[in-house]
Amino acid sequence: MGLLTGKRGRPRGSGKDMARRPRGHEKIYMERKRFGYFPQQFTWRGRRYHVEAVEHCWTVSRRRLGNRVERHCFRVRCMAMNGQSSYSSRAVLEGTFELYQDLKTSVWHMGRVVSRA
């Protein structure tokens, strides 16, 4: 018998075997942190970003499938670095992003792009 499919040809399942990350939450590489906690410099899609300001930070805790999922979330205003030095004249205002660190895996993600310059 063939594979059962739902709308748009996606396989149907119980959800347990189809764990997936929300769309748009791409991994980023956190290069530096301020005070060992706040994002300072990261790389996303091959571009290096310098955090000019942390506008807001919060923690998310919730229960899902019996496991506690916790994240540290940050809304940051960034400059894109076009050169090697952190404070060169080649830095351009890039935008505001929401980043988060999954505390279970210690992996950083781009939550969403709030605005782009």
N, C-alpha and C positions, 0 to 999 in steps of 0.2 A: 504494500500500500504506500502511496506517495506521502510526502510531508504535508501536513495540514498548514494552511496559511490563512492569515487574517487579512485585513485591508492592506492594500498596496503590496501584497506579496510577502509580507514579513511573517516569519515562522511564529506560530502561537506556542506559548509555553506557560509554565506556572509562575514565572517571574524569578524563582530561585535560581534557575539555570540560565537566566538571561540578564544577569547583573550588568548594568552599564552605567557609565558616567554621564551626567547631564551634558547636553550639547554645549559647546562653547567653553568648556572648562579645560583648557589646554595646560599642559605642564609648562612651567617656566623654570629657568635656572637662577636661583638666588645667589648672586656673587658676594654681596656684602650686606650685613645688617648693622643697624645702629643699636648700641647697648645690648647686643645679642638677641634682639627681639624685633625691632622695627625694620622694615625693608629699606635698604639704602641704594642698592644697585642690582639690576637683574637683566637677564637676556630672554627675549621672547621673539620667536620667528626670525632668529638671526640678527636682531637689533638689540643693542645695549641701551638700557634706560637708567637714568639717574633720578632718584626720588628727590624732588625739591621740597615736598611737604606731605606729611601724613595728615589728611583732613579728618579722618574718623577711623576708629578701631573698635572692634567688638568681638565677642566670643559666641559661637553657636554650639549648643549642646542639644541633642535630641536622641530619642530611642528609635531604632529601626532594626527589625528582625532580631531583637534581643541584644544587639550590640550598641554601645554608646558611641556615637560619632561626634567628635569635637573638632572645631576649627577656630583658628585665629584669623579674623578678617580685617582687611585694611583698605580704605579708600585713599589712593595716593595721587598726587599731581606730579607728573614726570616730564623730564627733558630727554630727548633721544640723543645719544652720543654718536657723532659722526667721525670722531677722531679717537686717538689713544688716550688723551688726558681727560680727566673727569670734568674739568672746568675750562674747556677750550671755547674759543669764539665760534666753533662749529656746532655747538649744541643748539638745538632748536626746540621750542615748546611743542610737546607732542600731545598731551592730553591728560585725562583723569581716568584711572583704572581701579577696579576692585580686585584685589588679590586675596588669596587665602592660603593658609598652611594647614594641611590635613595632619593633625597631631598623631594619628594612628600610624601613618607611614612616613611622616616628616617631609612630605612632598609638597612643593608650592605649585599653585595653579592660578591662571588668569580667570577670575570669576566672570567679569564682564567689562566691556569698554563703556565708560560712562559718557565721555566726550573726547573728541579728537580735534586738535587745532588745525 
